Amino acid sequence: MTKKPDWWVYEGTGTPHDGIKNLPEAPPWRAFRHGGEQPARLLDTPQAPDDDAVHRHLGREGQGVAYQAGEREIHLVNLALHLRRPLLLTGKPGTGKSTLAYAVAQELKLGPVLRWGITSRSTLNDGLYEYDAVGRLYDAGLRNAGTLTGRREGEAPPPPDIGKYMWLGPLGTALLPWKRPRVLLIDEIDKSDMDFPNDLLNVFEEGEFVIPELARMEGKEQTVMTADRKKVQVKGGEVACAQFPFVVLTSNEEREFPMAFLRRCIRLEIGAADKGRLAGMVAAHLGEPGTGGNGSSAEVRGKIIGDFLTKQREKGTLANDQLLNALLMAERGLWNDETGRALLDEDLLRPLDRG
């Protein structure tokens, strides 16, 4: 491609920019107003970099871009941004599905990624909020006894500060009224039970939810903790977004999803990377190859990447982090003798679906 399309917001370059400001208004059927909230009341998106997570997924700063987005992937990311729809990524394990969320967050300066890892026991409420009812009852008992406040006998106890026992989960935090959309990664959704995708639909359609424990407080504002460990004010128990977050859902193709869920998503299948994209990913994590010694030469790196692609094509599923492990150990001497090269080939680059 010689010229970037005008409608692109995410460019796939890995260079942070303010292109999110050029994102047009949401379609009328996807516009969220947070009850007519004024811009001054909107929350500033946290911009402090999540260094550990960014470095783990995208490599060290100045060494390139670990996630080498292809043109189709960039197109579909931008479709999801424009249409305010979740992006459902499917593909084999280890193909970089979750890394895409970090790449978009870094390039568009959307703050730390809110990650929600799904298990067979996950429920919608896990992602929305947690409430420590036991802790509140314990403190209420102490308060009534006067041991927390030192109140005099016969004096009424103070009203409960229920917000201190409440934590917003990743989904709940993403649905706060941020000035810029947050990035929410719902990882490995295919591990959930059968009802979980449908449970998400109402929240995705409405862009809001109510916390019953706070709603009973007669419209009072309560301070609660976010998944970012920041304190925010929630009024009347209502959490509602000003604009829909950029939601990335990943699936390892281990199950099918309901049609009602699929029609509300932009769907992208992540295939195996080619040699050029793998080389870019490797350079981001391990730096450019040296001129020789301990398996660090460009020739050796190219040979191992070539072997990885051949195995992936002919023998079974291999993950990108297996390639990184093999190259790292090659640089540490595993490539220097026949025994080491056999370990690299038979163990580090062993197909995941081979017994």
C-alpha positions in Angstrom: 0.0 0.0 0.0 1.5 3.4 -1.0 -1.0 5.7 0.7 -2.8 5.3 4.0 -6.6 5.5 3.6 -8.0 8.7 5.0 -10.5 6.9 7.3 -7.7 5.0 9.2 -7.2 6.1 12.8 -5.0 3.2 13.8 -2.1 2.9 11.3 -0.2 -0.1 12.6 3.1 1.8 12.8 3.6 1.4 16.5 4.5 5.1 16.8 2.2 6.8 19.4 0.1 9.6 17.9 -3.2 11.5 18.6 -5.1 10.1 15.7 -7.9 9.1 18.0 -9.0 12.7 18.0 -9.8 12.3 14.3 -12.3 9.4 15.0 -15.7 10.6 13.8 -18.8 10.6 16.0 -20.3 7.2 16.7 -23.2 6.0 14.6 -26.5 7.1 16.1 -27.2 3.5 17.2 -23.9 3.3 19.0 -23.8 6.8 20.6 -23.5 6.9 24.4 -24.1 10.1 26.3 -23.7 9.1 29.9 -27.0 10.8 30.8 -26.0 14.1 29.1 -22.8 14.4 31.1 -20.8 17.5 30.4 -17.3 17.1 28.9 -15.8 18.7 32.1 -17.1 15.7 34.0 -15.5 13.1 31.8 -12.5 11.2 33.1 -9.0 11.7 31.8 -7.6 8.5 30.4 -4.6 7.3 32.4 -1.5 7.8 30.3 1.2 6.5 32.7 2.7 3.6 30.6 2.1 0.1 31.8 5.8 -0.5 31.2 6.0 -4.2 32.2 3.0 -5.2 30.1 4.1 -3.1 27.1 7.6 -4.4 27.1 6.4 -8.0 27.5 4.0 -7.8 24.6 5.7 -5.2 22.3 9.4 -5.5 23.0 11.7 -2.9 24.4 11.3 0.7 23.3 13.4 1.7 20.3 13.7 -1.8 18.9 10.8 -1.8 16.5 7.3 -3.0 16.7 6.7 -6.5 18.0 3.2 -6.8 16.6 3.6 -6.6 12.8 0.0 -5.7 11.7 -1.0 -6.6 8.2 -3.2 -4.5 6.0 -6.4 -6.6 6.6 -5.8 -6.4 10.4 -5.4 -2.7 10.3 -8.6 -2.3 8.2 -10.7 -4.4 10.7 -9.3 -2.6 13.7 -10.4 0.7 12.2 -13.8 -0.8 11.4 -14.2 -1.7 15.0 -13.2 1.8 16.1 -15.5 3.5 13.7 -18.5 1.3 14.4 -17.9 1.0 18.1 -18.1 -2.8 18.0 -16.1 -5.5 19.7 -13.3 -7.1 17.7 -13.4 -10.9 17.9 -10.0 -12.4 17.1 -9.7 -16.1 16.4 -6.7 -18.1 15.7 -4.3 -20.8 17.0 -2.6 -20.2 20.3 0.6 -18.1 20.2 -0.3 -16.1 17.0 -0.2 -12.7 18.7 -4.0 -12.2 19.2 -3.7 -10.5 22.6 -0.7 -8.5 21.5 -3.0 -6.5 19.1 -4.8 -4.9 22.0 -1.5 -3.6 23.4 -0.4 -2.4 20.0 -3.6 -0.3 19.5 -3.5 1.1 23.1 0.1 2.1 22.7 -0.2 3.7 19.2 -3.4 5.6 20.0 -2.3 6.5 23.5 -5.4 5.0 25.1 -3.8 4.1 28.5 -3.0 0.8 30.0 -4.8 -2.2 28.6 -7.6 -3.5 30.9 -7.2 -7.3 30.7 -9.8 -9.8 31.7 -8.6 -13.4 31.5 -11.6 -15.8 31.1 -11.9 -19.2 32.8 -14.7 -21.8 32.9 -15.9 -20.2 36.1 -16.0 -16.6 34.9 -19.3 -14.7 35.1 -20.3 -11.3 33.8 -20.3 -9.9 37.4 -16.6 -10.8 37.7 -15.8 -8.3 35.0 -18.2 -5.6 36.2 -17.4 -5.2 39.9 -16.6 -7.0 43.2 -18.3 -6.2 46.6 -16.7 -7.2 49.9 -20.0 -7.6 51.9 -18.2 -9.6 54.7 -15.7 -6.8 55.2 -18.5 -4.2 55.3 -20.5 -6.2 57.9 -17.4 -6.7 60.1 -16.7 -3.0 60.0 -20.3 -2.2 60.7 -20.2 -4.3 63.8 -17.2 -2.4 65.0 -18.8 0.9 64.2 -22.0 0.0 66.1 -19.8 -0.8 69.1 -18.1 2.6 68.8 -14.6 1.1 68.4 -13.9 2.6 65.0 -15.2 6.1 65.5 -14.9 6.7 69.2 -18.5 7.9 69.3 -20.2 8.5 72.7 -22.8 6.1 74.1 -26.2 6.8 72.5 -24.8 8.6 69.5 -26.0 7.4 66.1 -23.4 5.6 64.0 -22.2 7.4 60.9 -23.7 6.4 57.5 -21.8 3.6 55.8 -19.1 4.4 53.3 -20.0 1.5 51.1 -17.8 2.6 48.2 -14.7 1.5 50.1 -15.8 -2.1 49.8 -16.3 -1.9 46.0 -13.9 -2.5 43.2 -14.7 -2.1 39.5 -13.5 -5.0 37.3 -11.9 -4.6 33.9 -15.2 -4.4 32.1 -16.7 -2.1 34.7 -13.6 0.2 34.5 -13.8 0.3 30.7 -17.4 1.5 30.9 -16.6 4.6 32.9 -17.1 7.9 31.1 -13.6 8.3 29.8 -12.6 11.2 27.4 -10.8 8.6 25.2 -12.1 5.0 24.8 -10.2 2.5 27.0 -8.9 -0.8 25.5 -10.4 -3.9 27.1 -8.9 -7.3 26.4 -11.2 -10.2 27.1 -8.8 -13.0 26.7 -9.7 -16.6 25.7 -13.5 -16.2 25.7 -13.9 -19.7 24.4 -13.0 -21.0 27.8 -16.2 -19.6 29.3 -19.5 -21.5 29.8 -22.1 -21.5 27.1 -24.2 -18.6 28.4 -21.3 -16.1 29.0 -21.2 -14.6 25.4 -24.9 -13.9 25.6 -24.5 -12.4 29.0 -22.1 -9.8 27.6 -24.6 -8.7 24.9 -26.8 -6.4 27.0 -23.8 -4.6 28.4 -22.2 -4.2 25.0 -25.5 -2.9 23.6 -26.3 -0.5 26.4 -22.8 0.6 27.4 -23.8 0.8 31.0 -24.8 -1.2 34.1 -26.1 -0.5 37.6 -24.4 -1.5 40.9 -27.4 -2.4 43.1 -25.5 -1.9 46.4 -24.7 1.7 45.4 -28.1 2.4 43.8 -29.7 2.0 47.2 -27.8 4.9 48.6 -30.4 7.4 47.3 -28.4 8.9 44.5 -25.4 9.8 46.7 -21.9 9.7 45.1 -19.6 7.0 46.3 -15.9 6.7 45.8 -14.9 3.3 44.3 -11.6 1.8 43.1 -11.0 1.0 39.5 -9.1 -1.9 37.9 -6.3 0.7 37.4 -6.3 1.2 41.2 -7.6 4.7 40.8 -10.4 6.3 42.8 -13.5 7.5 40.9 -16.9 8.8 41.8 -20.0 6.8 41.0 -23.4 8.5 41.4 -26.6 6.5 42.0 -24.8 3.2 41.3 -24.8 3.9 37.5 -21.7 3.2 35.5 -22.1 4.4 31.9 -19.6 5.1 29.1 -19.4 8.3 27.2 -18.1 6.3 24.2 -17.8 2.6 23.7 -14.4 1.1 24.6 -12.2 -0.7 22.1 -13.0 -4.3 23.1 -10.7 -7.1 21.8 -12.0 -10.6 22.4 -9.7 -13.5 21.7 -10.6 -17.1 20.9 -8.4 -20.2 20.2 -11.1 -21.6 17.9 -12.1 -24.2 20.5 -15.9 -23.5 20.3 -18.6 -21.8 18.3 -20.4 -18.7 19.4 -24.2 -17.8 19.2 -25.2 -15.9 16.1 -26.6 -13.0 18.2 -23.1 -12.5 19.6 -21.3 -12.9 16.3 -23.4 -10.3 14.5 -22.5 -7.7 17.1 -18.7 -8.2 16.5 -16.2 -7.4 13.9 -14.5 -10.8 13.2 -10.8 -11.3 12.3 -9.0 -14.5 12.0 -5.3 -14.2 12.8 -3.2 -16.6 10.7 0.4 -17.6 10.9 2.9 -14.8 10.4 5.2 -14.8 7.4 9.0 -14.6 7.6 9.2 -10.8 7.4 6.6 -10.3 10.2 8.3 -12.8 12.4 11.7 -11.2 11.9 10.2 -7.8 12.9 8.6 -9.4 16.0 11.9 -11.0 17.0 13.9 -7.8 16.5 11.5 -6.0 18.8 12.1 -8.4 21.6 15.7 -9.5 21.0 17.2 -6.7 19.0 18.8 -6.8 15.6 21.0 -9.9 14.9 24.7 -9.4 15.5 27.5 -10.2 13.2 28.3 -13.6 14.5 29.1 -15.6 17.6 26.9 -17.6 19.9 24.2 -18.1 17.3 23.4 -14.4 17.0 24.2 -13.9 13.4 21.6 -12.9 10.9 22.2 -16.2 9.0 21.5 -18.3 12.1 18.4 -16.3 13.0 17.1 -16.7 9.5 17.7 -20.4 9.5 15.8 -20.9 12.8 12.9 -18.7 11.6 12.8 -20.8 8.4 12.8 -24.0 10.3 10.0 -22.7 12.5 7.8 -21.8 9.5 8.4 -25.2 7.9 7.4 -27.0 11.0 4.4 -24.8 11.5 3.3 -25.5 7.9 4.1 -29.3 7.8 4.0 -30.7 11.3 1.6 -28.9 13.5 0.9 -25.9 15.7 3.7 -23.7 16.9 3.5 -20.5 19.0 5.5 -17.4 18.4 6.9 -17.4 21.9 8.4 -20.9 21.1 10.4 -19.1 18.4 11.5 -16.4 20.8 12.6 -19.1 23.3 14.6 -21.0 20.7 16.3 -17.8 19.4 17.2 -16.7 22.9 18.8 -20.0 23.7 20.6 -20.1 20.4 22.2 -16.8 21.3 23.2 -18.3 24.6 25.1 -21.1 23.0 22.5 -23.8 22.3 23.4 -23.5 18.5 27.0 -24.2 19.1 27.0 -28.0 19.1 24.9 -30.9 17.7 23.3 -31.7 21.1 22.1 -28.2 21.6 20.7 -27.9 18.1 18.8 -31.2 18.7 17.3 -29.8 21.9 16.3 -26.6 20.1 14.6 -28.6 17.3 13.0 -31.4 19.2 12.0 -29.7 22.5 11.8 -25.9 22.1 10.2 -26.1 18.6 8.1 -29.1 19.3 4.5 -28.7 17.9 1.9 -28.0 20.5 -0.5 -30.5 19.1 2.0 -33.4 19.1 2.0 -35.8 22.0 
